[in-house]
Amino acid sequence: MTSSTPTHRAGAKELTVLFVDVSGWTDLCSRIGDAAAKLIVDALLRELRDDVERCRGRVVKRIGDELMCLFDTSSDAANAACEMQRSADIRNRFETEKLFLRISFHSGPVLMEKDDVFGDTVNTAARVVGESSRERILATRPAAEQFSEELASLVRPWRSAALRGKEASVELVELVWREGAETMMRSKTMTMGMKVGRLRLNCGGKECILEPGGKPIKFGRGETNDLVIYDPTSYVSNSHGQFEFRGGIIELVDTSRNGIYISFDGEPAFRVNKRLALRASGRMALGRPSHDPQAISLQFTIE
């Protein structure tokens, strides 16, 4: 463990606690009924339990549509998280009712009592999953610092989050789990500690470029923005967001009222949760979901 680990309590053991939450459960219940929805989620969770056990972990307990899992190492937890996301992804290719996963984990001292676990490490891991979104794996920096070299190449910075019950912000990273992600990350120089090039933006024929170390680019309907976006429906906020360099990484900061929906090339769209590290290229839908024909689109490319 890193030197930043809190003072250990008597009887505590160094472990990694992982939470996996099924996104879409509430909507599924409302559409097909509780009993039918439970059968579908039960089948998925049984498959996820197998993934956990294959990666030398164990499921401590089920909490509704969520599993709490325990691992001896953060690398085992990371491997299990990737396997679970892939299992859900494969399932969704063939099933009408789509279910998506949010996963988070944290490493630290854990108190064990009978078949359950307790302590600050458990609480932190549980709260980090609230910072995640569907199809995403988030880990705390202490957990990521223990990854194997292979897994470390799949990590990208995320953001610092103010978690309930924590005086200081907790630094989070994202683990990119899709097949071929390692090659993609290396080719785009997005592994930890490496620098990226400039960011090119295009919206409705208007173009802006953010140079390395340059001043943040603000965008929205307001005339004072660097990239002024015309939207007569006002779904785009006056100050919708900005792009900035932060620690050698280009980040998107969402300051909007109606949100930003982003899709990286070849990947599904998702809603940005306050702050996001950019990579490669893709498009954003401003104020409306990407599938909305009235959504205003902003294209981006890191060169």
GUPAKE-119333 format. One record per residue: residue in one letter; z, y, x of N, C-alpha, C in turn. Coordinates in nm, 2 decimals, decimal comma, m for minus. Atoms other than C-alpha are relative to their C-alpha. Layout:
A  Z  Y  X  Z  Y  X  Z  Y  X;
...
This chain:
M  0,00  m0,12  0,08  0,00  0,00  0,00  0,00  0,12  0,09;
T  0,01  m0,13  m0,07  m0,05  0,36  0,10  0,14  0,06  0,01;
S  m0,13  m0,06  m0,01  0,24  0,57  0,22  0,04  0,09  m0,11;
S  m0,03  m0,09  0,12  0,21  0,78  m0,10  0,06  m0,08  m0,11;
T  m0,06  0,08  0,10  0,35  0,49  m0,30  0,15  0,05  m0,03;
P  m0,14  m0,05  0,03  0,68  0,60  m0,48  0,10  m0,10  0,06;
T  m0,11  0,09  m0,04  1,01  0,46  m0,36  0,01  m0,12  m0,09;
H  0,00  0,12  0,08  1,03  0,10  m0,47  0,14  m0,02  m0,06;
R  m0,12  0,04  0,07  1,29  m0,01  m0,72  0,03  m0,15  0,04;
A  m0,04  0,13  m0,04  1,49  m0,32  m0,65  m0,06  m0,11  m0,09;
G  0,07  0,11  0,08  1,31  m0,64  m0,75  m0,15  0,03  m0,03;
A  0,14  m0,03  0,03  0,97  m0,46  m0,77  m0,09  m0,07  0,10;
K  0,10  0,07  m0,08  0,66  m0,63  m0,64  m0,13  0,08  0,00;
E  0,12  m0,08  m0,01  0,34  m0,47  m0,51  m0,11  m0,08  m0,07;
L  0,10  0,06  0,08  0,07  m0,55  m0,77  m0,10  0,10  m0,05;
T  0,10  m0,09  0,06  m0,24  m0,41  m0,94  0,00  m0,03  m0,15;
V  0,00  0,01  0,15  m0,22  m0,35  m1,32  m0,13  0,05  m0,06;
L  0,12  m0,03  0,05  m0,54  m0,34  m1,51  0,00  0,00  m0,16;
F  0,02  m0,01  0,15  m0,61  m0,23  m1,88  m0,14  0,00  m0,03;
V  0,14  0,00  0,05  m0,93  m0,32  m2,06  0,01  0,03  m0,15;
D  m0,01  m0,04  0,14  m0,98  m0,15  m2,40  m0,14  m0,02  m0,06;
V  0,13  0,02  0,07  m1,26  m0,24  m2,65  m0,03  0,13  m0,08;
S  0,04  m0,13  0,07  m1,44  0,08  m2,76  m0,09  m0,04  m0,12;
G  0,08  0,03  0,11  m1,58  0,07  m3,11  0,06  m0,09  m0,11;
W  m0,07  0,09  0,09  m1,32  m0,15  m3,27  0,03  0,06  m0,14;
T  m0,03  m0,07  0,13  m1,21  0,11  m3,54  m0,13  0,01  m0,08;
D  0,12  m0,02  0,08  m1,57  0,18  m3,64  m0,05  m0,14  m0,05;
L  0,04  0,13  0,05  m1,64  m0,20  m3,66  0,08  m0,04  m0,12;
C  m0,09  0,04  0,12  m1,34  m0,26  m3,89  m0,05  0,08  m0,13;
S  0,04  m0,07  0,12  m1,46  0,02  m4,12  m0,13  m0,04  m0,06;
R  0,13  0,04  0,04  m1,81  m0,12  m4,14  0,00  m0,14  m0,06;
I  0,01  0,14  0,05  m1,76  m0,49  m4,18  0,13  m0,06  m0,04;
G  m0,13  0,05  0,04  m1,39  m0,53  m4,26  0,08  m0,05  0,11;
D  m0,09  0,04  m0,10  m1,08  m0,62  m4,06  m0,02  m0,14  0,05;
A  0,00  0,14  m0,04  m1,11  m0,99  m4,07  m0,13  m0,04  0,08;
A  0,13  0,03  m0,07  m1,48  m1,01  m3,97  0,00  0,07  0,14;
A  m0,01  m0,07  m0,13  m1,42  m0,75  m3,69  0,09  m0,07  0,09;
K  m0,10  0,07  m0,09  m1,12  m0,94  m3,56  m0,07  m0,13  0,06;
L  0,06  0,12  m0,05  m1,33  m1,26  m3,52  m0,09  0,04  0,12;
I  0,09  m0,04  m0,11  m1,59  m1,07  m3,31  0,07  0,05  0,12;
V  m0,08  m0,05  m0,12  m1,33  m0,89  m3,09  0,07  m0,12  0,06;
D  m0,07  0,12  m0,05  m1,13  m1,22  m3,05  m0,09  m0,07  0,10;
A  0,09  0,07  m0,08  m1,44  m1,39  m2,91  m0,03  0,07  0,13;
L  0,02  m0,08  m0,12  m1,51  m1,11  m2,67  0,12  0,00  0,10;
L  m0,12  0,00  m0,09  m1,15  m1,10  m2,54  0,03  m0,13  0,06;
R  m0,01  0,13  m0,07  m1,15  m1,47  m2,48  m0,09  m0,01  0,12;
E  0,09  0,00  m0,11  m1,45  m1,43  m2,26  0,05  0,09  0,12;
L  m0,06  m0,09  m0,10  m1,28  m1,14  m2,08  0,11  m0,07  0,07;
R  m0,11  0,07  m0,06  m0,98  m1,35  m2,02  m0,05  m0,10  0,11;
D  0,06  0,09  m0,10  m1,20  m1,61  m1,84  m0,04  0,08  0,12;
D  0,04  m0,08  m0,12  m1,34  m1,33  m1,62  0,12  0,03  0,09;
V  m0,13  m0,04  m0,07  m0,98  m1,22  m1,53  0,05  m0,12  0,08;
E  m0,05  0,12  m0,07  m0,88  m1,58  m1,44  m0,09  m0,04  0,12;
R  0,09  0,03  m0,11  m1,19  m1,64  m1,23  0,02  0,09  0,12;
C  m0,02  m0,09  m0,11  m1,10  m1,34  m1,02  0,15  0,00  0,04;
R  m0,14  0,02  m0,04  m0,74  m1,47  m0,96  0,10  0,09  m0,06;
G  m0,10  m0,09  0,07  m0,57  m1,25  m1,21  0,05  m0,08  m0,12;
R  m0,05  0,06  0,12  m0,38  m1,33  m1,53  0,02  0,11  m0,11;
V  m0,03  m0,10  0,11  m0,36  m1,16  m1,87  0,14  m0,01  m0,04;
V  m0,14  m0,01  0,03  m0,01  m1,05  m1,93  0,02  0,00  m0,15;
K  m0,02  0,00  0,15  m0,05  m0,97  m2,30  m0,12  0,07  m0,06;
R  0,10  m0,07  0,08  m0,29  m0,85  m2,57  0,07  0,10  m0,09;
I  m0,06  m0,11  0,08  m0,21  m0,52  m2,74  m0,12  0,05  m0,09;
G  0,11  m0,04  0,09  m0,45  m0,49  m3,04  m0,13  m0,04  0,05;
D  0,14  0,03  m0,06  m0,80  m0,46  m2,90  0,00  0,03  0,15;
E  m0,02  m0,03  m0,14  m0,66  m0,42  m2,54  0,07  m0,11  0,07;
L  m0,06  0,10  m0,09  m0,57  m0,65  m2,26  0,07  0,07  0,12;
M  m0,07  m0,05  m0,12  m0,31  m0,58  m1,99  0,00  m0,12  0,10;
C  0,02  0,10  m0,09  m0,38  m0,78  m1,68  0,07  0,03  0,13;
L  m0,08  m0,01  m0,13  m0,21  m0,84  m1,34  m0,08  m0,07  0,11;
F  0,07  0,06  m0,12  m0,36  m0,90  m0,99  0,08  0,02  0,12;
D  m0,07  m0,02  m0,13  m0,22  m0,95  m0,65  m0,06  0,11  0,09;
T  0,07  m0,10  m0,09  m0,48  m0,72  m0,49  m0,09  0,09  m0,09;
S  0,08  m0,09  0,07  m0,68  m0,42  m0,61  m0,15  m0,04  0,01;
S  0,13  0,06  m0,01  m1,00  m0,59  m0,49  m0,03  m0,10  m0,10;
D  0,02  0,10  0,10  m0,95  m0,88  m0,72  m0,01  0,07  m0,14;
A  0,01  m0,07  0,13  m0,89  m0,63  m1,01  m0,13  0,07  m0,01;
A  0,13  m0,07  0,01  m1,21  m0,44  m0,92  m0,11  m0,10  m0,03;
N  0,10  0,10  0,03  m1,41  m0,76  m0,91  0,01  m0,05  m0,15;
A  m0,01  0,04  0,14  m1,27  m0,86  m1,25  m0,05  0,10  m0,09;
A  0,05  m0,11  0,09  m1,34  m0,52  m1,40  m0,15  0,00  0,00;
C  0,15  0,01  0,00  m1,71  m0,55  m1,29  m0,05  m0,11  m0,08;
E  0,05  0,12  0,08  m1,74  m0,90  m1,43  0,02  0,02  m0,15;
M  m0,02  m0,02  0,14  m1,59  m0,79  m1,76  m0,11  0,09  m0,06;
Q  0,10  m0,09  0,05  m1,83  m0,50  m1,79  m0,14  m0,07  m0,01;
R  0,12  0,08  0,00  m2,12  m0,73  m1,71  m0,01  m0,10  m0,12;
S  0,00  0,09  0,12  m2,01  m0,98  m1,97  m0,02  0,07  m0,13;
A  0,02  m0,08  0,12  m1,99  m0,71  m2,23  m0,15  0,04  m0,01;
D  0,14  m0,05  0,00  m2,33  m0,58  m2,13  m0,10  m0,11  m0,04;
I  0,09  0,11  0,04  m2,50  m0,92  m2,15  0,02  m0,04  m0,15;
R  m0,03  0,02  0,14  m2,33  m0,98  m2,49  m0,08  0,10  m0,09;
N  0,06  m0,11  0,09  m2,46  m0,65  m2,63  m0,16  m0,01  0,00;
R  0,14  0,02  0,00  m2,82  m0,75  m2,54  m0,05  m0,09  m0,11;
F  0,03  0,10  0,10  m2,81  m1,03  m2,80  0,07  0,01  m0,13;
E  m0,08  m0,01  0,12  m2,56  m0,92  m3,06  m0,03  0,13  m0,07;
T  0,03  m0,12  0,08  m2,62  m0,68  m3,35  0,12  0,09  0,01;
E  m0,12  m0,09  m0,01  m2,26  m0,55  m3,34  0,04  0,02  0,15;
K  m0,03  m0,03  m0,14  m2,22  m0,38  m3,00  0,15  0,04  0,02;
L  m0,14  m0,04  m0,04  m1,88  m0,35  m2,83  0,00  0,03  0,14;
F  0,01  m0,05  m0,13  m1,82  m0,16  m2,52  0,15  0,01  0,06;
L  m0,13  0,01  m0,06  m1,53  m0,16  m2,27  0,03  0,13  0,08;
R  m0,06  m0,10  m0,09  m1,31  0,10  m2,10  0,10  m0,07  0,08;
I  m0,09  0,07  m0,09  m1,13  m0,02  m1,80  0,06  0,09  0,10;
S  m0,07  m0,08  m0,10  m0,87  0,13  m1,57  0,10  m0,09  0,08;
F  m0,11  0,07  m0,07  m0,63  0,01  m1,30  0,06  0,08  0,11;
H  m0,08  m0,08  m0,10  m0,36  0,13  m1,06  0,08  m0,10  0,07;
S  m0,08  0,09  m0,09  m0,17  m0,03  m0,77  0,13  0,06  0,03;
G  m0,13  m0,05  m0,03  0,20  0,00  m0,70  0,11  m0,10  m0,03;
P  m0,11  0,09  0,02  0,54  m0,15  m0,74  0,02  m0,03  m0,15;
V  m0,01  0,04  0,14  0,59  m0,35  m1,06  0,12  m0,08  m0,02;
L  m0,11  0,08  0,03  0,90  m0,48  m1,22  m0,04  m0,12  m0,10;
M  0,04  0,12  0,08  0,86  m0,84  m1,36  0,12  m0,05  m0,07;
E  m0,11  0,06  0,08  1,08  m0,98  m1,64  m0,06  m0,11  m0,09;
K  0,06  0,11  0,07  0,99  m1,32  m1,78  m0,15  0,00  0,01;
D  0,14  0,00  m0,01  0,62  m1,30  m1,87  m0,06  0,14  m0,01;
D  0,05  m0,14  0,02  0,60  m0,92  m1,89  0,03  0,08  0,12;
V  m0,02  m0,09  m0,12  0,58  m0,63  m1,64  0,03  0,14  m0,05;
F  m0,05  m0,13  0,04  0,73  m0,28  m1,65  m0,01  0,09  0,12;
G  m0,02  m0,10  m0,11  0,75  0,04  m1,45  m0,11  0,11  0,00;
D  0,09  m0,12  m0,01  0,56  0,36  m1,35  m0,14  m0,04  0,02;
T  0,14  0,05  m0,03  0,26  0,16  m1,22  m0,07  m0,04  m0,12;
V  0,06  0,05  0,13  0,21  0,00  m1,56  m0,03  0,13  m0,09;
N  0,03  m0,12  0,09  0,24  0,34  m1,74  m0,12  0,08  0,05;
T  0,11  m0,08  m0,06  0,00  0,51  m1,50  m0,13  m0,07  m0,03;
A  0,12  0,08  0,03  m0,26  0,23  m1,54  m0,04  0,02  m0,15;
A  0,03  m0,01  0,14  m0,23  0,26  m1,92  m0,06  0,13  m0,04;
R  0,05  m0,13  0,03  m0,28  0,63  m1,92  m0,13  0,04  0,06;
V  0,13  m0,03  m0,06  m0,58  0,63  m1,69  m0,11  m0,05  m0,09;
V  0,10  0,05  0,09  m0,77  0,42  m1,95  m0,04  0,11  m0,10;
G  0,03  m0,10  0,09  m0,74  0,72  m2,18  m0,09  0,11  0,06;
E  0,10  m0,10  m0,06  m0,94  0,93  m1,93  m0,14  m0,06  0,01;
S  0,13  0,06  m0,01  m1,22  0,68  m1,93  m0,08  0,01  m0,13;
S  0,09  0,01  0,11  m1,51  0,63  m2,16  m0,07  m0,13  0,00;
R  0,05  0,13  0,01  m1,71  0,33  m2,27  m0,10  m0,03  0,12;
E  0,08  0,06  m0,11  m1,89  0,12  m2,00  0,04  0,06  0,14;
R  m0,04  m0,07  m0,13  m1,68  0,30  m1,73  0,12  m0,08  0,05;
I  m0,12  0,06  m0,07  m1,43  0,16  m1,47  0,06  0,12  0,08;
L  m0,07  m0,10  m0,08  m1,17  0,41  m1,34  0,11  m0,06  0,07;
A  m0,11  0,04  m0,07  m0,92  0,35  m1,07  0,07  0,12  0,07;
T  m0,07  m0,11  m0,07  m0,65  0,56  m0,90  m0,04  m0,01  0,15;
R  0,03  0,00  m0,14  m0,71  0,66  m0,54  0,09  m0,10  0,08;
P  m0,07  0,10  m0,07  m0,42  0,44  m0,42  m0,06  m0,14  m0,01;
A  0,06  0,13  0,02  m0,59  0,14  m0,57  m0,13  m0,02  0,08;
A  0,13  0,00  m0,07  m0,93  0,23  m0,43  0,01  m0,01  0,15;
E  m0,02  0,00  m0,14  m0,80  0,28  m0,08  0,03  m0,14  0,06;
Q  m0,03  0,13  m0,05  m0,72  m0,09  m0,06  m0,12  m0,09  m0,02;
F  0,12  0,08  0,03  m1,07  m0,21  m0,16  m0,06  m0,06  0,13;
S  0,08  0,06  m0,11  m1,28  m0,44  0,06  m0,11  0,10  0,03;
E  0,11  m0,09  m0,04  m1,57  m0,27  0,25  m0,11  0,00  m0,10;
E  0,11  0,01  0,10  m1,82  m0,40  0,00  0,03  0,07  m0,13;
L  m0,04  m0,07  0,12  m1,63  m0,27  m0,30  0,01  0,16  0,02;
A  m0,01  m0,14  m0,03  m1,57  0,07  m0,13  m0,13  0,07  m0,01;
S  0,13  m0,06  0,01  m1,94  0,12  m0,12  m0,05  0,03  m0,14;
L  0,04  m0,02  0,14  m1,95  0,12  m0,50  0,09  0,11  m0,07;
V  m0,09  m0,10  0,05  m1,69  0,39  m0,54  m0,06  0,14  0,01;
R  0,04  m0,14  0,00  m1,77  0,75  m0,63  0,11  0,09  m0,05;
P  m0,11  m0,09  0,05  m1,53  1,05  m0,68  m0,02  0,02  m0,15;
W  0,00  m0,03  0,15  m1,44  1,12  m1,04  0,06  0,14  m0,02;
R  m0,07  m0,13  0,01  m1,18  1,39  m1,08  0,15  m0,02  0,01;
S  m0,14  0,01  0,01  m0,81  1,47  m1,08  0,04  0,02  m0,14;
A  m0,04  m0,01  0,14  m0,64  1,42  m1,41  0,15  0,02  m0,01;
A  m0,14  m0,02  0,03  m0,31  1,55  m1,55  0,04  m0,10  m0,10;
L  m0,04  0,11  0,09  m0,16  1,24  m1,70  0,14  0,03  m0,06;
R  m0,13  m0,03  0,07  0,13  1,26  m1,95  0,11  m0,07  0,08;
G  m0,11  0,05  m0,07  0,46  1,21  m1,78  m0,01  0,02  0,15;
K  0,02  m0,02  m0,15  0,32  1,30  m1,43  0,01  0,15  0,03;
E  m0,01  m0,14  m0,04  0,42  1,63  m1,26  m0,13  0,04  0,07;
A  0,12  m0,04  m0,08  0,12  1,62  m1,02  m0,12  m0,08  m0,06;
S  0,12  0,06  0,04  m0,24  1,54  m1,10  m0,02  m0,13  0,07;
V  0,03  0,13  m0,06  m0,36  1,19  m1,03  m0,15  m0,01  0,03;
E  0,15  0,00  m0,04  m0,69  1,15  m0,83  m0,06  m0,13  m0,05;
L  0,07  0,12  0,05  m0,93  0,91  m1,00  m0,13  m0,02  0,07;
V  0,13  0,03  m0,04  m1,24  0,74  m0,88  m0,07  m0,09  m0,10;
E  0,08  0,09  0,08  m1,52  0,55  m1,06  m0,06  m0,11  0,08;
L  0,07  0,12  m0,06  m1,64  0,20  m0,97  m0,13  m0,03  m0,08;
V  0,13  0,02  0,07  m2,01  0,16  m1,04  m0,03  m0,15  0,00;
W  0,00  0,14  0,02  m2,05  m0,19  m1,17  m0,14  m0,07  m0,03;
R  0,12  0,06  0,04  m2,41  m0,24  m1,27  m0,07  m0,07  0,12;
E  0,07  0,08  m0,10  m2,63  m0,49  m1,08  m0,09  0,10  0,08;
G  0,08  m0,08  m0,09  m2,80  m0,32  m0,78  0,07  0,14  0,03;
A  m0,07  m0,13  m0,02  m2,54  m0,04  m0,78  0,02  0,03  0,14;
E  m0,04  m0,02  m0,14  m2,45  m0,09  m0,42  m0,12  0,06  0,08;
T  0,12  m0,05  m0,07  m2,81  m0,03  m0,30  m0,03  0,14  m0,05;
M  0,03  m0,14  0,05  m2,85  0,27  m0,53  0,09  0,10  0,06;
M  m0,10  m0,10  m0,06  m2,53  0,43  m0,41  m0,03  0,03  0,14;
R  0,03  m0,03  m0,14  m2,62  0,39  m0,05  m0,12  0,08  0,02;
S  0,12  m0,07  m0,01  m2,97  0,51  m0,10  0,01  0,15  m0,04;
K  m0,02  m0,14  0,04  m2,85  0,83  m0,27  0,12  0,06  0,07;
T  m0,11  m0,05  m0,09  m2,57  0,88  m0,01  0,12  0,05  m0,09;
M  m0,11  m0,04  0,08  m2,30  0,89  m0,28  0,13  m0,08  0,02;
T  m0,12  0,06  m0,03  m2,04  0,68  m0,11  0,10  0,10  0,04;
M  m0,10  m0,09  m0,03  m1,71  0,84  m0,04  m0,02  0,06  0,14;
G  0,00  m0,07  m0,13  m1,71  1,11  0,23  m0,14  0,04  0,05;
M  0,13  m0,04  m0,04  m2,09  1,15  0,24  m0,05  0,12  m0,08;
K  0,05  m0,12  0,06  m2,28  1,47  0,16  m0,12  m0,03  m0,08;
V  0,12  0,01  0,08  m2,55  1,52  m0,10  m0,09  0,12  0,03;
G  0,09  m0,11  m0,02  m2,85  1,75  m0,10  0,01  0,10  m0,11;
R  0,00  m0,10  0,10  m2,94  2,03  m0,34  m0,02  m0,06  m0,14;
L  0,02  0,04  0,14  m2,94  2,01  m0,72  m0,11  0,09  m0,06;
R  0,10  m0,07  0,07  m3,25  2,10  m0,91  0,02  m0,02  m0,15;
L  m0,02  0,00  0,14  m3,21  2,19  m1,28  m0,12  0,06  m0,08;
N  0,11  m0,05  0,08  m3,47  2,24  m1,55  0,03  m0,01  m0,15;
C  m0,03  0,00  0,14  m3,42  2,34  m1,91  m0,10  0,09  m0,07;
G  0,09  m0,08  0,07  m3,70  2,46  m2,14  m0,10  0,08  0,09;
G  0,09  m0,07  m0,09  m3,92  2,55  m1,84  0,07  0,10  0,09;
K  m0,08  m0,08  m0,09  m3,64  2,75  m1,68  0,06  m0,09  0,11;
E  m0,05  0,09  m0,11  m3,54  2,62  m1,33  0,11  0,08  0,08;
C  m0,10  m0,05  m0,09  m3,23  2,67  m1,12  0,02  m0,10  0,11;
I  m0,03  0,09  m0,11  m3,14  2,53  m0,78  0,14  0,03  0,06;
L  m0,13  m0,01  m0,06  m2,79  2,47  m0,65  0,00  m0,05  0,15;
E  0,00  0,04  m0,14  m2,79  2,47  m0,27  0,13  m0,06  0,05;
P  m0,13  0,05  m0,05  m2,52  2,27  m0,07  0,09  0,12  0,04;
G  m0,10  m0,11  m0,03  m2,21  2,49  m0,06  m0,02  0,12  m0,08;
G  0,04  m0,12  0,07  m2,37  2,74  m0,29  0,10  0,03  m0,12;
K  m0,08  m0,05  0,11  m2,21  2,94  m0,57  m0,02  m0,08  m0,13;
P  0,02  0,08  0,12  m2,15  2,74  m0,90  m0,11  0,06  m0,09;
I  0,10  m0,04  0,10  m2,43  2,76  m1,15  0,06  m0,02  m0,14;
K  m0,05  0,01  0,13  m2,31  2,84  m1,50  m0,11  0,00  m0,10;
F  0,10  0,01  0,10  m2,51  2,76  m1,81  0,05  0,01  m0,14;
G  m0,04  m0,01  0,14  m2,50  2,83  m2,18  m0,08  0,11  m0,07;
R  0,08  m0,10  0,08  m2,62  3,08  m2,45  0,02  0,14  0,05;
G  m0,04  m0,14  m0,04  m2,44  3,38  m2,30  m0,10  0,06  0,10;
E  0,10  m0,07  m0,09  m2,66  3,63  m2,12  0,05  0,01  0,14;
T  m0,06  m0,01  m0,13  m2,42  3,63  m1,82  m0,02  m0,13  0,08;
N  0,02  0,13  m0,07  m2,50  3,27  m1,73  m0,11  0,00  0,10;
D  0,11  0,02  m0,10  m2,71  3,17  m1,43  m0,12  m0,06  m0,07;
L  0,10  0,06  0,07  m2,91  2,95  m1,66  0,02  0,02  m0,15;
V  m0,02  m0,04  0,14  m2,94  3,11  m2,01  m0,09  m0,10  m0,09;
I  0,06  0,10  0,08  m3,02  2,85  m2,28  m0,01  0,06  m0,14;
Y  0,02  m0,05  0,14  m3,18  2,96  m2,61  0,03  m0,11  m0,10;
D  m0,03  0,10  0,10  m3,04  2,77  m2,91  0,04  0,08  m0,13;
P  m0,02  m0,08  0,13  m3,07  2,94  m3,26  0,11  m0,07  m0,09;
T  m0,10  0,07  0,08  m2,84  2,67  m3,41  0,14  0,02  0,05;
S  m0,13  m0,02  m0,07  m2,55  2,76  m3,17  0,08  m0,12  0,02;
Y  m0,07  0,12  m0,05  m2,47  2,40  m3,09  0,04  0,01  0,15;
V  m0,03  m0,03  m0,14  m2,49  2,51  m2,73  0,10  0,12  0,00;
S  m0,10  m0,11  m0,01  m2,18  2,72  m2,64  m0,04  0,11  0,08;
N  0,03  m0,11  m0,08  m2,19  3,06  m2,49  0,02  m0,03  0,15;
S  m0,03  0,05  m0,13  m2,03  2,91  m2,18  0,01  m0,15  m0,01;
H  0,00  0,14  0,03  m2,13  2,55  m2,21  0,05  m0,09  0,12;
G  m0,04  0,08  m0,12  m2,06  2,43  m1,85  m0,04  0,06  0,13;
Q  0,04  m0,05  m0,13  m2,12  2,47  m1,48  m0,02  m0,12  0,09;
F  0,02  0,09  m0,11  m2,24  2,28  m1,18  0,06  0,06  0,13;
E  m0,06  m0,05  m0,12  m2,05  2,31  m0,85  0,02  m0,10  0,10;
F  m0,03  0,09  m0,11  m2,00  2,16  m0,51  0,16  m0,01  0,01;
R  m0,15  0,03  m0,01  m1,65  2,00  m0,47  0,02  m0,11  0,09;
G  m0,03  0,10  m0,09  m1,56  1,81  m0,16  m0,13  m0,07  0,04;
G  0,13  0,06  m0,04  m1,93  1,75  m0,07  m0,07  m0,08  m0,12;
I  0,06  0,07  0,11  m2,00  1,61  m0,42  m0,04  0,11  m0,10;
I  0,04  m0,09  0,11  m2,19  1,79  m0,70  0,06  m0,05  m0,13;
E  m0,07  0,03  0,13  m1,98  1,80  m1,02  m0,05  0,08  m0,11;
L  0,02  m0,07  0,13  m2,06  1,89  m1,38  0,13  0,02  m0,06;
V  m0,13  m0,04  0,07  m1,78  2,07  m1,56  m0,04  0,04  m0,14;
D  0,03  m0,03  0,14  m1,79  2,07  m1,94  0,10  0,10  m0,05;
T  m0,09  m0,10  0,06  m1,64  2,38  m2,09  m0,05  0,03  m0,15;
S  0,07  m0,02  0,12  m1,83  2,35  m2,42  0,09  m0,03  m0,12;
R  m0,07  0,04  0,13  m1,72  2,32  m2,79  m0,06  m0,13  m0,05;
N  0,07  0,12  0,07  m1,97  2,04  m2,89  m0,03  m0,11  0,10;
G  0,02  0,11  m0,09  m1,99  1,84  m2,57  m0,13  0,00  0,08;
I  0,12  0,03  m0,08  m2,25  1,72  m2,31  m0,01  m0,15  0,00;
Y  0,04  0,14  0,00  m2,42  1,39  m2,34  m0,10  m0,03  0,12;
I  0,08  0,02  m0,12  m2,56  1,26  m2,01  m0,05  m0,14  0,01;
S  0,05  0,13  m0,03  m2,78  0,97  m1,91  m0,06  0,01  0,14;
F  0,07  0,01  m0,13  m2,86  0,88  m1,55  m0,12  m0,09  m0,02;
D  0,12  0,08  0,02  m3,20  0,72  m1,50  0,03  m0,14  m0,01;
G  m0,02  0,14  0,02  m3,21  0,37  m1,63  0,13  m0,04  m0,06;
E  m0,13  0,03  0,06  m2,86  0,39  m1,79  0,02  0,06  m0,13;
P  m0,02  m0,06  0,13  m2,73  0,45  m2,14  0,07  0,14  0,01;
A  m0,07  m0,13  0,00  m2,61  0,80  m2,24  0,14  m0,02  m0,04;
F  m0,14  0,00  0,04  m2,24  0,88  m2,27  0,04  0,15  0,00;
R  m0,06  m0,14  0,01  m2,03  1,19  m2,35  0,08  0,03  0,12;
V  m0,08  m0,04  m0,12  m1,89  1,37  m2,05  0,14  0,03  m0,04;
N  m0,14  m0,02  0,02  m1,51  1,38  m2,03  0,05  0,11  0,10;
K  m0,04  m0,12  m0,07  m1,44  1,73  m1,89  m0,07  0,02  0,14;
R  0,06  m0,02  m0,14  m1,57  1,67  m1,53  m0,06  m0,13  0,04;
L  0,07  0,12  m0,04  m1,82  1,43  m1,38  m0,08  0,02  0,13;
A  0,08  0,00  m0,12  m1,97  1,36  m1,04  m0,14  m0,04  m0,02;
L  0,14  0,03  0,03  m2,35  1,37  m1,05  m0,05  m0,09  0,11;
R  0,07  0,08  m0,09  m2,58  1,13  m0,88  m0,14  m0,01  m0,04;
A  0,14  0,03  0,03  m2,95  1,06  m0,85  m0,06  0,11  m0,09;
S  0,07  m0,08  0,09  m3,13  1,21  m1,15  0,02  m0,05  m0,14;
G  m0,02  0,04  0,14  m3,12  1,21  m1,53  m0,02  0,12  m0,09;
R  0,02  m0,11  0,09  m3,10  1,43  m1,83  0,13  0,02  m0,08;
M  m0,12  m0,03  0,08  m2,83  1,60  m2,05  m0,05  0,05  m0,13;
A  0,02  m0,06  0,13  m2,82  1,67  m2,42  0,12  0,09  m0,02;
L  m0,10  m0,10  0,01  m2,63  1,99  m2,49  0,04  0,02  m0,15;
G  m0,05  m0,03  0,13  m2,41  2,01  m2,80  m0,03  m0,10  m0,11;
R  0,03  0,11  0,10  m2,57  1,71  m2,98  m0,03  m0,12  0,08;
P  0,03  0,13  m0,07  m2,61  1,34  m2,89  m0,14  m0,01  0,04;
S  0,13  0,01  m0,06  m2,91  1,24  m2,69  m0,11  m0,05  m0,10;
H  0,09  0,05  0,10  m3,07  1,06  m2,99  m0,04  0,10  m0,10;
D  0,03  m0,10  0,10  m3,07  1,38  m3,20  m0,13  0,07  0,04;
P  0,13  m0,07  m0,04  m3,43  1,52  m3,21  0,02  0,15  0,02;
Q  m0,02  m0,15  m0,02  m3,28  1,88  m3,22  0,08  0,03  0,13;
A  m0,08  m0,02  m0,12  m3,08  1,82  m2,90  m0,08  0,08  0,10;
I  0,06  m0,08  m0,11  m3,16  2,07  m2,62  0,03  m0,08  0,13;
S  m0,01  0,09  m0,12  m3,23  1,88  m2,30  0,00  0,08  0,13;
L  0,00  m0,06  m0,14  m3,15  1,97  m1,94  m0,02  m0,11  0,10;
Q  0,03  0,10  m0,10  m3,30  1,77  m1,66  0,06  0,03  0,13;
F  m0,05  m0,02  m0,13  m3,14  1,73  m1,32  m0,04  m0,10  0,10;
T  0,03  0,09  m0,11  m3,23  1,59  m0,98  0,07  0,04  0,12;
I  m0,06  m0,02  m0,13  m3,04  1,56  m0,66  m0,10  m0,03  0,11;
E  0,11  0,02  m0,10  m3,28  1,60  m0,37  0,05  m0,02  0,14;
